[in-house]
Structure formats: C-alpha cells, structure tokens
Amino acid sequence: HHIHSLLSAQVLLVFAKEDSQSDAFWWACDRAGFRCNIARTPESAVECFLDKHHEIIVIDGRHSRYFEPEAVCRLIRATKPSENTVILAVVPQKPPDQDEPSVLPLLCAGFSRRFVENSSVSACYNELIQIEHGEVRCQFKLRACNSVFTALEHCQEAVEITSEDHIIQYVNPAFERMMGYHKGELIGKELTELPKSDKNRADLLDTINTCIKKGKEWQGIYYARKKSGDSIQQHVKIIPVIGQGGKIRHFVAIKRPHIDNNNQVSQMILSIYYMSITSLCLSIECHSLRHRDRRKDSIDARSLSSRGSDAPSLQNRRYSSVARIHSMTIEAPITKVINIINAAQESSPVTVAEALDRVLEILRTTELYSPQLASKEDDPHTNDLVGGLMSDGLRRLSGNEYVFCKNMSQSQLAIPVTLNDVPPSIAEMLNDEECWEFNILELEAATHKRPLTYLGLKIFTSFGACEFLNCSEATLRSWLQLIEASYHSSNSYHNSTHAADVLHATAYFLRKERVKSSLDQLDEVVALIAATVHDVDHPGRTNSFLCNAGSELAILYNDTAVLESHHAALAFQLTVRDSKSNIFKNIDRNQFRTLRQAIIDMVLATEMTRHFEHVNKFVNSINKPMASINSDCEGQANIRNSPENRLLIKRMLIKCADVANPCRPLELCIEWAGRISEEYFAQDEEKRQGLPVVMPVFDRNTCSVPKSQISFIDYFITDMFDAWDAFASLPGLMEHLSENYKYWKSLDEMKCKSLRPPPPS
C-alpha cells in the first residue's frame, strides 16, 4: 500500500557503515516511493547533494569516530541549495536514568530535527512521511514564491500589497512606472501618509474601506495621485487575503490606467466568449448564412432533377458517358467528375447545361469545403466570430514586420508517481460516468484538479484498453498522470478538466448503438487516447495569437494547425519517453503505425479551420446515403463500415465531443462559457504586444456573452449536432442544446451581457 506525495522526494543517507538503522531508512524510502542515495564520507555526501539537491538528508550522529555529524551538517549548510533542505540527525538512545540532552547544539549546527535511533522500518517511514508532508512541502511553497514574485515583477498591471492595517509591503515595477514613485519611497509607509487626488467622490474611500474590511473584493474607477502631483484615473481591483486565524492579513490592489473617451464609468462586466474549440480562434471559414433557418431556405434537391419527357433519354445518355470515362487512365476524382459533367452537357437541354456550367465553375475552385463569406453581417459578434476565426491566423502587422517572442517553451514536466487505490468517494462519483449529465466539475473538485487520471482509469478499463494494448494498469495510470501533468492547470478552460470532459463525451458517443456497430475496438481505443491528449500543453492562446506573435511553435509548424500539430506530436514524445508510462511498448510495429496514424488524424480534426469540410463530408458520405436506403439495415451497415467512412465518423465524434459544452445541462453550459471567455479575454496581451487583435468583439469591458454564445451555436453547433444526432440518435443532447439556446436568447433580449440574469431588484 503506497502513500505518495505529488512530487517524489529525494533522500540522502549519510552513514559511514551500513547497519540495521541505515537499512531501515533505505526500506522506508522504498515504501514511501522516495528516491534514495547513500554516502559514506562527508566529501561524497556534499558531492552527491550538489548533484541531486535532495529534499531530506539523514546524518548518522551515533559514532563520532567516523565523522562529526555537526561538521558534516555545516559543510552541507554552506552550499546554496541547502537552504531548501531538511536535515535530520540520528542520535543514540539514552539509558532511561539519564536526562534528555538539549537539542540546541544540533539546531545551531544547522540540523532541522533529530531522530532517536530506531531500526523499525515503520518508525523511519513515519518520520520521513511527516517531514515530507510538513517541512518539505513548505519549502516547495517557499521556492514557488520566487516564481510568483518573478511574475509580479514582470507583469504589466500595477500591483500593490499592503498589510491588514494598510502599510505598504510591496509594489511592482509596473506600479513604480505608473505612479512615478520608487519603491523605497513607499514600502513601510501607511497609505494615509501619501497625498490623495481631490477628484474622487467624497465618500469613495469610506465605501472601499467598508467593502474590503468585510473581506469582499472591491473594483471600480479611482483617481490616484502620482508623485508629480497629477491625477490619474485607474481601474482598481482590491482583494482581501485571508491569512492565519481566518483574519484578513493583506490587501492586494491591482491597477491599470482607465481609458474612457466619454468619461462615463464603464462597468467592467465579465463577459465571455465561448469557443472551446480547440482553438477556435484560429480561423474558420464560415457559412455565408444569415440568422435564418437554413433548412427551410436551402433549395430542395429533388426539384432540380429534370422534369418532363427528356428524363429517360438523359438517364441513358448519362450511363454511356460514365462507361466511356471509366475506361480512362488514373485521374484525380475531381477530373473524373468534371468529365462526367462535360459529357452530360453535350446533350442536355439549355437550362440543365447552364446549371451544370455553374456547377463546374464551383468545382474548379480548390476549396470545395470552405464556404465563402458573403457580404458583411450587420451583427459585429457574427462578423468577428466569422472574420476573426477565419483569418489565416496571420494578419500582417503594419509594415509587415513580425513580432517575435518566446512565449511557449516546453515546460519542465513533473515526473508522475503511482497513485493509491482510488478513494471511495471518487469511485462512487465515477459510478455515474456513463450518464450524459455526469458532473465533471464535481470530479475536478474532488480530485484536486486531477479528474483526467481518475476518469481515464475508469473509462479505459471499461473499454478493455489495457488488454487491447497488452499493457498493465500501472502503465496506464502512469501514462494518464504524465499526460494530465502536461496540461496547464493555470488555463481557465484548456486544462485537464476540459480533456476529461471531452473523454467523457467520447466514451458516451462510443457506447451509442449505431456508433458502436460502425467501429471496432481499435477505433475505440484510438478515440479514447485522442480525446485524452487532444489539447495537451495548450498555452491558453489561440493559433492566430501564436502566429501573430511569431511564437516558436508557430515557426516550428509554419503557421499551419499550430496547436493541434503540437498536441499530437507532444503526446507521442511524452508517451515513448519512459517505458514505465509507455502504453504502446507491447504492441507490434504495424499495429502501432495504424494506431498512431488514426490518433494523429483525430487530434488534427479538432482544428476549426476545416470545421465545415469535416461536417459536410460526414453529411454527404454518411447521412445522405443512409437516408436514401432507410429501411435496408445491411446496406446502411455497409456504408458505415468502409474504412473511409469510419474515418469520417471518428473525426465527427471527436469534433462533437470537443465542443459539446452547449449540449450539457444548463449549469455546466454556463460554467464552461465563463471559463472560455476568461481565456479569450487574454487579448489584453495582444494589445500590450502591439499585435492585431484577432477578435476585437471579445473585450472584457464590452463583450456580450449571450450574443457570442448565440453566434457560436448558430454557426458551428446546430448543423454539426443535427448531423451527428441524425446518425447517433442523441435526443437528450438536442433537448439541452435547445434549452441552453433559449437561455442565451432570453438574456440577450434583456440586453444582459453577462453569464446570468441580474438579480431581481
């Protein structure tokens, strides 16, 4: 039974001679899953420590004839990395009649604590586990503080931190630049000692104080006075920080200049844009549709077939032309199609020939599946959605210069450790996993943001993935943890919970009768793996953003399907990096090539530029032919089971799973909408870097969440889910979709721009 920390601690044992005590620590490390080294001399101990930077060092202090424990401890404490290390002294048992010696000399030498010799493995294990849970974790937090301060030093917003009684404890460089003070002039001063601007309402300070004293955030517009004496209007957000004893211990204020042309206080509404979609952002070519019911408006295909007396002769002529063309040498399918039409034109009535001319004109363009955008829509949400999403990602900057920035280096990924048996509360929650209404956000909370590992274990097991891949459950666990650790938990939307949500939808679709009967087990395993990895290491930025910023990834992938290519490539790099988490290590080469090809195809299908292509191919190759032979089950199965069509089904499956948020129960739909918007508002960064803003409508201050949702559902979701529902039969989802659509519509009619209606006044 293993109990493991989030990070596997490293332990150094400094023992001149092996005995039952050093053995006990060695086995305790093994039981705790810690990595362990043994050093015999003070010199080798320091050398080993400088190489590995152990979190815990155990020094034998029972036999001073080999070395003085205090001297060894001082040697180690003299090194820079040791400030984050816990050093334990092993001291001899004292006879019961002797008084307990003072621990002070050990503490003065630099030891953190002492351990009275005890060669029971359990005693050593308990000691190490307590150190790891207490001091080691505190050290990790302290080390993390360095990076937090680095972030504060470099962030663009002005940050000021004060104590509970308003004494300034910290300001960042952005604050110094904005206010014209040097931090030395501010730190240790009370806020009341600094000159105030006289432009604020008289009671504003009292209002702010009353609010933050209760532990509530305050945000709004405030005039501050620079060192020069000028007033500057700022957007201010003040957040009380609760510390020990549950009391407010600090206040954090975040400030940025308020730019407002008509000087009205523009209310900062958290609004949203919702497009999960693997990176919607980028560029989608969009339907040239108005907001109307497209179905009623489309031309009825049957009315185009030729009417009247010439029909039979046309039929015969067509078949003879087909025969002639079939005898030709190898040609591209489009050439064959054009030849067939040319042949049919030779002997067609004028009206048909003219219609076929228009058809040929369309067929000769390269992009058959990319709808051309018609005239500008009057609604800016639709305009931006369609235009911003559909640029090629590279809007040239003025003067065509590119901006380069290293904004995405591969982060150092944590090494996964095996996890315990699934806690009963989580196992019980997972009993509902087969139900569409399953609440992934509760799982996120219960697993401390590691829902993917737990849900993955359950789903992969229920599809027999380990047997199919011939790998152990331990390897699968290890792999799931590795992939989960490679998602950024700092993204509000594209994190491992989104991956778990897409995996959940994927499994739900795979269990639908018609999907199940179309795919084999290889397809199922491919779909589960693709869903798990489809957004791995997503930076929380869109493809357009990365291209415009000239990021390393965009350069690596030539501005083409940048993120999706990265997700797929990284997934395989991570998987094969270490055999203990390589789920493919036991399958033969051909099988691996097949799986790999299919996984890459599914991950790349989540790129939105080709959204309409994927949906239309699915409709034309699967929905329409199946509808035309509605009663013949065997004929339908033949359509579904051809390799090309299984490919289309898998692409459609992952596309729908990826953007299924609007088909989830309303509460979940709203929460996901809030998360994606939060990520989209990072456009503040585009403005700061002087990049073109890809979707100007998604501005934190003005964006209407409901409008964006409505556009998104109208343009991307309705048609795709109609087609998928016609194939897989998903009445429950369509019901949620319609209810959610009505919800956004009703908010929009109330002119409400936020996620929820205002409380009744």
Summary of the structure (lengths in Angstrom):
residues: 761
radius of gyration: 32.3
end to end distance: 56.7
largest distance: 120.6
contacts: 2332
relative contact order: 0.08
helix: 55%
strand: 9%
